[in-house]
Amino acid sequence: MLSKKINHGRIKPKAYKDKNYLSYMHNSGKTCLVCGSNNIELHHVKTKILTDRDDSRIVPLCPNHHRGKYSPHGFDLKQFYEDYPLDYLLKESKRHYDEYKHD
């Protein structure tokens, strides 16, 4: 379900937030995919085709691996995606979402 938000004169679709799933991800002992830290943030996996922030496509990353130099949002994002390709991140996000749906 998408809601619409007016943004600078444009109508922009806003991604549906599944608050129950986000809470599950934060409170079910998930760890960073890179280092195993239990201090996690949730990264929305996007591709050239899948550009929306769909909550079913999230992976747990620690703050350093989410927003640090070696991260999908950092200076070394090319290296990050070489080590953790999009197909791997999408597979992991699907695995987490499937676990949630079966709990």
Buried (B, 14 or more C-beta within 10 A) or exposed (E): EEEEEEEEEEEEEEEEEBEEBEEBBEEEEBBBBBEEBEEBBBBBBBEEEEEEBBBBBBBBBBEBBBBBEBBBEBEBEEEBEEEBEBEBBBEBBEEBBEEBEEE
